[in-house]
Amino acid sequence: MYDVTLTLSGALLQHGHNNSRVYLMDIHDADPLTLIGEMSSLAKKNGYGKIFTKVPKSKTEPFLQAGFSREALVKGLYGGQENGLFLSKYMNPSRANEENSLQYAKVLTMAQEKKYATLAPLKKGTKIRLCTLEDIPRMSYIYKQVFSSYPFPIDDPSFIEASLKGSTVFAGIEKNGMLVALSSAECNFAQDHLHAEMTDFATLPDFRGNGYASHLLRFLEHETKKRGIKTAFTIARAISKGMNITFAKSGYVYGGRLKNNTDIAGTIESMNVWYNDLTEKAV
């Protein structure tokens, strides 16, 4: 069962037992004090271990006073002007304990040492392009092969179709005419947001090691910037050397780590936040 998306006091939330959390995705015009109480009740009712929020800096004080703590920051997340903060509160204190904290630190150090590394061009017979509705069967196949579990039904054709018809931009890499790698940019085109989450990176096992994720990221930056997006960010698995290196190589800034945050690949993992100001980057 995937997380349920709902509107609560005007704010957009997700919650569910797989991630064992309440996730405040967009506060909109909701009153923080009212919302905090309602989210706490929802978390307690379902026995969730964490409340996870993404909010503008100007609205963080009520959360901090209610016991939330800052885990990450993205500069210019809101309209390229106001910083966004990821704040969390642990309903179950053990949820904040990270068994792999030393490994996370090693991965981060390794990634930051690769900052601005040169990206080799795609090899002959390989091209990158936007995905269309005709690609859905192949996209579904790739995601099924790569992810044993995911926070939402990324391999469901109907979910992919709805995303393509909405505000998500998908890109793929073809090898000899066949899609072998994918990624997406979940865009928010509201004028007080104008950000995109770079996510859903997947490369079939036989085609890894070619820098496809970096090429897809650069391509999506270009496509989203053309559409008016000002800030790109990602929430990447803290344990993944490849993905953290990909973002560091592309000039992204490390914004912090979300402890034991997301159910992916069969277990709840900590996630690293990286961000980039597309208004200053030539893409």
C-alpha positions as CSV (number, residue, x, y, z in Angstrom):
1,M,0.0,0.0,0.0
2,Y,1.5,3.3,-1.1
3,D,1.2,6.6,0.8
4,V,-2.0,8.5,0.6
5,T,-2.1,12.1,-0.6
6,L,-4.6,14.4,1.0
7,T,-5.4,18.0,1.7
8,L,-5.4,19.0,5.4
9,S,-6.4,22.5,6.5
10,G,-5.4,23.6,2.9
11,A,-2.0,22.0,3.0
12,L,-0.9,19.1,0.8
13,L,0.3,16.0,2.7
14,Q,1.3,12.4,2.2
15,H,1.1,9.7,4.8
16,G,1.4,5.9,5.0
17,H,2.8,2.9,6.8
18,N,5.5,2.0,4.3
19,N,7.4,5.2,5.2
20,S,5.8,5.3,8.6
21,R,5.6,9.1,8.4
22,V,3.5,12.2,7.7
23,Y,5.1,14.3,4.9
24,L,4.0,17.9,4.6
25,M,4.7,18.6,0.9
26,D,3.3,22.1,0.5
27,I,1.9,24.2,3.3
28,H,0.1,26.6,1.0
29,D,-1.8,29.1,3.2
30,A,-2.5,26.7,6.1
31,D,-2.1,28.0,9.6
32,P,1.0,26.3,11.0
33,L,-0.3,25.9,14.5
34,T,-3.5,24.2,13.4
35,L,-1.6,22.1,10.9
36,I,1.0,20.9,13.5
37,G,-1.8,19.7,15.7
38,E,-3.6,17.9,13.0
39,M,-0.4,16.2,11.7
40,S,0.5,15.1,15.2
41,S,-2.9,13.5,15.7
42,L,-2.6,11.8,12.3
43,A,0.8,10.4,13.2
44,K,-0.3,9.2,16.6
45,K,-3.4,7.6,15.3
46,N,-1.4,5.5,12.8
47,G,1.6,4.9,14.9
48,Y,4.0,6.6,12.5
49,G,7.6,7.2,13.6
50,K,8.2,10.6,11.9
51,I,6.6,13.9,10.8
52,F,8.6,15.3,7.9
53,T,7.9,18.9,6.5
54,K,9.1,21.1,3.7
55,V,8.3,24.7,4.5
56,P,9.4,28.3,3.6
57,K,11.8,29.8,6.1
58,S,9.2,32.5,7.0
59,K,6.9,29.8,8.4
60,T,9.4,27.6,10.3
61,E,9.1,29.3,13.8
62,P,5.9,27.5,14.9
63,F,7.4,24.2,13.9
64,L,10.6,24.8,15.8
65,Q,8.7,25.8,18.9
66,A,6.6,22.6,18.6
67,G,9.7,20.4,18.8
68,F,10.7,20.1,15.1
69,S,14.4,20.3,14.2
70,R,16.1,21.3,11.0
71,E,17.5,18.5,8.9
72,A,18.2,20.2,5.6
73,L,18.0,23.5,3.7
74,V,17.6,24.5,0.1
75,K,18.5,28.1,-0.8
76,G,15.9,29.8,-3.1
77,L,13.5,26.9,-3.0
78,Y,10.5,29.2,-3.1
79,G,10.5,31.4,-6.3
80,G,14.3,31.6,-6.3
81,Q,14.0,34.0,-3.4
82,E,13.1,32.4,-0.1
83,N,14.9,29.4,1.4
84,G,13.1,26.2,2.1
85,L,13.7,24.1,5.2
86,F,13.2,20.4,5.8
87,L,12.1,20.0,9.4
88,S,11.4,16.8,11.2
89,K,9.8,15.6,14.5
90,Y,10.3,12.0,15.7
91,M,7.3,10.5,17.2
92,N,9.4,7.4,18.0
93,P,12.9,8.5,19.3
94,S,14.5,5.4,17.9
95,R,13.6,6.5,14.4
96,A,16.3,9.2,14.7
97,N,19.1,6.6,15.3
98,E,21.1,5.9,12.2
99,E,22.9,2.5,12.0
100,N,24.9,3.6,8.9
101,S,25.9,7.1,9.9
102,L,29.6,6.4,9.4
103,Q,29.0,5.0,5.9
104,Y,26.8,8.0,5.1
105,A,29.6,10.3,6.1
106,K,32.1,8.4,3.9
107,V,29.8,8.5,0.9
108,L,29.3,12.3,1.3
109,T,33.0,12.9,1.6
110,M,33.6,10.8,-1.5
111,A,31.0,12.7,-3.4
112,Q,32.2,16.1,-2.5
113,E,35.7,15.2,-3.6
114,K,34.3,14.6,-7.1
115,K,32.8,18.1,-7.3
116,Y,32.8,19.6,-10.9
117,A,34.5,16.5,-12.4
118,T,34.4,16.4,-16.2
119,L,31.5,14.6,-17.8
120,A,32.5,12.4,-20.8
121,P,30.2,12.7,-23.9
122,L,27.7,10.0,-24.7
123,K,29.1,7.2,-26.9
124,K,28.1,6.6,-30.5
125,G,24.7,5.0,-30.9
126,T,23.4,6.7,-27.7
127,K,21.1,9.6,-27.5
128,I,19.1,11.5,-24.8
129,R,15.5,12.8,-25.3
130,L,12.2,13.6,-23.6
131,C,9.9,10.7,-22.9
132,T,6.4,10.6,-24.4
133,L,3.2,8.6,-23.8
134,E,4.5,6.0,-26.3
135,D,7.4,5.2,-24.0
136,I,5.2,4.1,-21.0
137,P,5.5,0.3,-21.5
138,R,9.3,0.5,-21.6
139,M,9.4,3.0,-18.8
140,S,7.3,0.7,-16.6
141,Y,9.6,-2.2,-17.4
142,I,12.8,-0.3,-16.5
143,Y,11.4,0.9,-13.2
144,K,10.2,-2.6,-12.3
145,Q,13.7,-4.0,-13.0
146,V,15.5,-1.3,-11.0
147,F,13.4,-0.8,-7.8
148,S,12.2,-3.6,-5.5
149,S,10.2,-0.9,-3.6
150,Y,9.6,2.8,-4.0
151,P,7.6,5.5,-2.2
152,F,5.0,5.6,-4.9
153,P,3.9,3.4,-7.8
154,I,6.6,4.5,-10.3
155,D,6.3,1.3,-12.3
156,D,2.5,1.6,-12.8
157,P,1.7,2.6,-16.4
158,S,-1.3,4.7,-15.2
159,F,0.8,6.5,-12.7
160,I,3.4,7.3,-15.3
161,E,0.8,8.5,-17.8
162,A,-0.7,10.8,-15.2
163,S,2.7,12.2,-14.4
164,L,3.6,12.8,-18.1
165,K,0.3,14.6,-18.5
166,G,0.9,16.7,-15.4
167,S,3.9,18.8,-14.4
168,T,6.6,16.0,-14.4
169,V,9.2,16.0,-17.2
170,F,10.7,12.6,-18.0
171,A,13.9,12.1,-19.9
172,G,15.4,8.9,-21.2
173,I,18.6,7.6,-22.8
174,E,18.4,5.4,-25.8
175,K,21.1,2.8,-26.8
176,N,20.7,1.6,-30.3
177,G,17.1,2.8,-30.3
178,M,16.1,1.2,-27.0
179,L,15.4,3.1,-23.8
180,V,17.9,1.9,-21.1
181,A,17.9,4.8,-18.5
182,L,15.4,7.2,-17.1
183,S,14.9,10.2,-14.8
184,S,12.4,12.9,-14.1
185,A,11.9,16.4,-12.9
186,E,8.8,17.0,-10.7
187,C,8.1,20.6,-11.4
188,N,6.1,23.2,-9.5
189,F,5.4,26.1,-11.8
190,A,3.6,28.3,-9.2
191,Q,5.4,31.7,-9.2
192,D,6.2,31.5,-5.5
193,H,7.7,28.0,-6.0
194,L,9.4,27.5,-9.5
195,H,11.4,24.5,-8.3
196,A,11.9,21.0,-9.6
197,E,12.8,17.8,-7.8
198,M,15.2,15.8,-9.8
199,T,14.3,12.2,-9.1
200,D,13.4,8.7,-10.4
201,F,16.9,7.9,-11.8
202,A,17.1,4.4,-13.1
203,T,19.5,2.6,-15.4
204,L,19.2,-1.0,-16.4
205,P,22.0,-3.1,-14.8
206,D,23.7,-4.0,-18.1
207,F,24.1,-0.3,-19.0
208,R,25.5,1.2,-15.8
209,G,28.9,2.8,-15.5
210,N,28.4,5.1,-18.5
211,G,27.5,8.3,-16.7
212,Y,23.9,8.2,-17.8
213,A,22.5,9.7,-14.6
214,S,24.8,12.8,-15.0
215,H,23.7,13.3,-18.7
216,L,20.0,12.9,-17.7
217,L,20.5,15.5,-14.9
218,R,22.1,18.0,-17.2
219,F,19.4,17.5,-19.9
220,L,16.6,17.9,-17.3
221,E,18.2,21.1,-15.9
222,H,18.2,22.5,-19.4
223,E,14.6,21.5,-20.1
224,T,13.2,22.8,-16.8
225,K,15.1,26.1,-16.9
226,K,13.5,26.7,-20.4
227,R,10.2,26.3,-18.6
228,G,11.0,28.9,-16.0
229,I,12.3,26.7,-13.1
230,K,14.8,28.5,-10.9
231,T,15.9,26.0,-8.4
232,A,16.6,22.3,-8.8
233,F,16.9,19.9,-5.8
234,T,17.0,16.2,-5.0
235,I,16.4,13.9,-2.2
236,A,19.0,11.1,-2.8
237,R,19.7,7.9,-0.9
238,A,22.5,8.7,1.5
239,I,24.0,5.3,1.0
240,S,24.2,5.6,-2.8
241,K,27.8,6.5,-3.9
242,G,26.7,6.9,-7.5
243,M,23.8,9.3,-7.0
244,N,25.6,11.5,-4.5
245,I,28.6,11.7,-6.8
246,T,26.3,12.5,-9.7
247,F,24.9,15.6,-8.0
248,A,28.2,16.7,-6.6
249,K,29.8,16.4,-10.0
250,S,27.1,18.6,-11.4
251,G,27.8,21.4,-9.0
252,Y,25.0,20.8,-6.5
253,V,25.3,22.0,-2.9
254,Y,24.8,19.6,-0.1
255,G,21.8,20.8,2.1
256,G,21.6,18.2,4.8
257,R,20.5,14.6,5.6
258,L,17.0,13.4,6.4
259,K,17.3,10.6,8.9
260,N,15.6,7.3,8.3
261,N,13.2,9.1,6.0
262,T,12.1,7.0,2.9
263,D,11.2,3.4,2.1
264,I,13.2,2.5,-0.9
265,A,14.7,-0.7,-2.1
266,G,12.9,-2.6,0.6
267,T,13.9,-0.6,3.7
268,I,13.6,2.8,5.3
269,E,16.8,4.8,4.5
270,S,18.3,8.2,5.2
271,M,18.4,10.7,2.3
272,N,20.7,13.5,1.3
273,V,19.4,16.8,0.1
274,W,21.3,18.5,-2.7
275,Y,20.3,21.7,-4.6
276,N,21.3,24.0,-7.4
277,D,20.5,27.5,-8.5
278,L,19.6,27.2,-12.2
279,T,19.5,31.0,-12.7
280,E,23.2,31.1,-12.2
281,K,24.1,27.9,-14.1
282,A,24.7,27.6,-17.8
283,V,22.8,24.5,-18.8
